Amino acid sequence: MQNIPEIWRVKRYAVPLQRVLNMKVMKTRTIIGILLIVAGAWKLANLWGIIDNDWLWRQPWTAYVAPALLLYVGATIIVDSYRRDPDQWLQRPLPIGEDGKRICCSVHYGGDEYMYHGETFHGARLDAFCGGIRMDLREAVIAEDEEIDIHTFCGGIELFVPTHVNVVVKSRSFIGGIGNHATHTADPKAPTLHIVASNFLGGVDVKN
């Protein structure tokens, strides 16, 4: 072994390592399938007396953490699905009243998309229950400060805002949050969008 060149030893271990690095990451459906198989095998082993895991479900933290974790995983899969496949979004007309004031949008178990094409924006309330809302304000007319009130439960909101406005975020979230990726303008006279979000196992993404 001492006569083997050092470069051969490097290649010998580098090739398997390169194959590992080139492996594709498992898809979400594959991971879910594995978890379901493990959960089913675990339950059968408990029924047949091979293992005893009843004590685990009698713990106080499992009574709350397990359902919350399942809700979070389900909401994440739904939101990520709509982000990866834009064709799933159902384009809706803007629910603007005769007075042209604040709009209210609500979605349940689906994905709705609202786009502004020169209309004046006067604030909005967005509610997402086990679904998602995408609102595009990049072509909206925003002349003064406005507020967007958001409530999510196992859902998500995606907001596109114009670059000439500032965004101020206030969030009250439980196992969720809001991401503000919008640019900040230095113009002191620029209007401000005040986003007030309440998320329960949900999230909001703000960007340009």
C-alpha positions in Angstrom: 0.0 0.0 0.0 2.9 2.3 0.5 3.7 2.2 -3.2 0.3 3.6 -4.2 0.7 7.2 -5.3 -0.9 9.8 -3.0 -2.9 11.2 -5.9 -4.6 7.8 -6.4 -5.7 7.8 -2.8 -7.3 11.2 -3.1 -9.2 10.2 -6.3 -10.3 7.0 -4.7 -12.2 8.8 -1.9 -13.1 11.9 -3.9 -15.2 10.0 -6.5 -17.7 8.5 -4.0 -17.9 11.9 -2.2 -18.7 13.7 -5.5 -21.5 11.2 -6.1 -23.0 12.0 -2.7 -22.8 15.7 -3.4 -24.5 15.3 -6.8 -27.4 13.4 -5.3 -30.7 15.2 -5.6 -32.5 16.2 -2.5 -35.6 14.2 -1.8 -38.8 15.7 -2.8 -41.4 16.7 -0.1 -43.7 13.9 -1.2 -40.9 11.4 -0.7 -40.2 12.6 2.8 -43.9 12.6 3.7 -44.2 9.0 2.4 -41.3 7.9 4.5 -42.7 9.6 7.6 -46.1 7.9 7.0 -44.5 4.5 6.7 -42.5 5.0 9.9 -45.6 6.2 11.7 -47.6 3.2 10.5 -44.9 0.7 11.4 -44.6 2.3 14.8 -48.3 2.1 15.5 -48.4 -1.6 14.4 -45.5 -2.4 16.6 -47.3 -0.8 19.5 -50.5 -2.8 18.8 -48.6 -6.1 18.6 -46.8 -5.3 21.9 -43.4 -5.1 20.3 -42.8 -1.7 21.8 -44.7 0.4 24.3 -45.1 4.1 23.3 -48.4 4.9 25.0 -46.4 6.8 27.6 -45.3 9.3 24.9 -48.8 10.4 24.0 -49.7 10.8 27.7 -47.1 13.6 28.0 -48.6 17.1 28.3 -46.3 18.6 25.6 -47.3 16.0 22.9 -50.9 16.8 23.3 -50.2 20.3 22.0 -47.0 20.1 20.0 -48.0 17.1 17.8 -51.2 18.7 16.4 -49.5 22.1 16.0 -46.7 20.5 14.1 -49.1 18.7 11.8 -50.9 21.9 11.1 -47.7 23.7 10.4 -46.4 21.1 8.0 -49.7 21.0 6.1 -49.8 24.8 5.8 -46.2 24.9 4.6 -46.9 22.3 1.9 -50.0 24.2 0.7 -48.2 27.6 0.5 -45.1 26.1 -1.1 -47.2 24.3 -3.7 -48.8 27.6 -4.9 -45.5 29.3 -5.0 -44.0 26.7 -7.2 -46.9 26.3 -9.5 -48.4 29.8 -10.3 -51.1 28.3 -12.6 -52.9 27.1 -9.4 -53.7 30.7 -8.6 -57.3 31.8 -9.4 -57.3 35.4 -10.7 -60.1 37.3 -9.1 -61.5 40.8 -9.9 -60.7 43.5 -7.4 -63.6 43.6 -4.8 -63.7 47.4 -4.8 -66.9 49.0 -3.6 -68.7 51.9 -5.3 -66.9 54.4 -3.1 -63.5 53.0 -4.2 -62.3 52.4 -0.7 -60.8 49.6 1.3 -61.2 46.1 -0.2 -61.7 42.8 1.7 -60.4 39.5 0.3 -60.9 36.1 1.9 -59.8 32.6 0.8 -60.5 29.1 2.1 -58.7 26.0 0.9 -57.4 27.5 -2.3 -55.3 30.3 -3.9 -56.7 33.7 -5.1 -54.7 36.3 -7.0 -55.6 40.0 -7.1 -53.8 42.4 -9.5 -54.0 46.2 -9.7 -53.7 47.8 -13.2 -53.8 51.6 -12.5 -56.6 51.5 -9.8 -56.2 53.5 -6.7 -55.4 51.5 -3.5 -57.1 52.6 -0.3 -56.1 49.7 2.0 -57.2 46.1 2.4 -58.1 43.3 4.7 -56.8 39.9 3.7 -57.9 36.7 5.4 -56.4 33.3 4.5 -57.7 30.1 6.0 -55.8 27.0 4.8 -55.0 28.7 1.6 -53.1 31.6 0.1 -53.6 35.1 -1.4 -51.3 36.8 -3.8 -51.8 40.6 -4.2 -49.9 42.6 -6.7 -49.8 46.4 -6.0 -46.9 47.3 -8.3 -49.2 49.1 -10.7 -51.5 50.5 -8.1 -51.9 54.2 -7.5 -50.8 54.8 -3.8 -50.8 58.5 -3.1 -50.9 58.4 0.7 -50.3 56.2 3.7 -52.5 53.1 3.7 -53.0 50.0 6.0 -53.2 46.4 5.1 -54.8 44.2 7.8 -53.8 40.5 7.5 -55.1 37.4 9.3 -53.8 33.9 8.4 -54.6 30.5 9.8 -52.6 27.7 8.2 -52.2 29.9 5.2 -50.0 32.5 3.6 -50.1 35.9 1.9 -47.7 37.1 -0.8 -47.6 40.9 -1.4 -45.9 42.7 -4.3 -45.5 46.4 -3.5 -44.2 49.2 -5.7 -40.6 50.5 -5.2 -41.7 54.1 -4.5 -43.4 53.3 -1.2 -42.1 52.4 2.2 -43.3 49.4 4.2 -43.8 49.2 8.0 -44.6 45.9 9.5 -46.3 44.9 12.8 -46.7 41.2 13.4 -48.4 39.1 16.0 -47.6 35.5 15.2 -47.7 32.1 16.7 -45.5 29.6 14.8 -45.4 31.9 11.9 -44.1 35.3 10.8 -43.7 37.9 8.2 -40.8 38.6 5.8 -40.3 42.2 4.6 -38.0 42.1 1.5 -39.2 45.3 0.0 -36.7 48.1 -0.8 -36.7 51.3 1.3 -37.0 54.6 -0.5 -35.2 57.7 0.9 -37.9 60.1 -0.3 -39.4 61.7 2.9 -42.6 62.4 1.0 -43.0 58.7 -0.1 -46.3 57.1 1.1 -46.1 54.2 3.6 -47.9 50.9 3.6 -48.6 49.8 7.2 -48.9 46.1 7.3 -50.5 44.6 10.5 -50.4 40.8 10.4 -51.8 38.2 12.8 -50.5 34.7 11.8 -51.4 31.4 13.4 -49.3 28.7 11.7 -49.1 31.0 8.7 -46.9 33.6 7.1 -46.6 36.8 5.0 -44.0 37.6 2.3 -43.6 41.3 1.2 -41.4 42.0 -1.8 -41.1 44.2 -4.9 
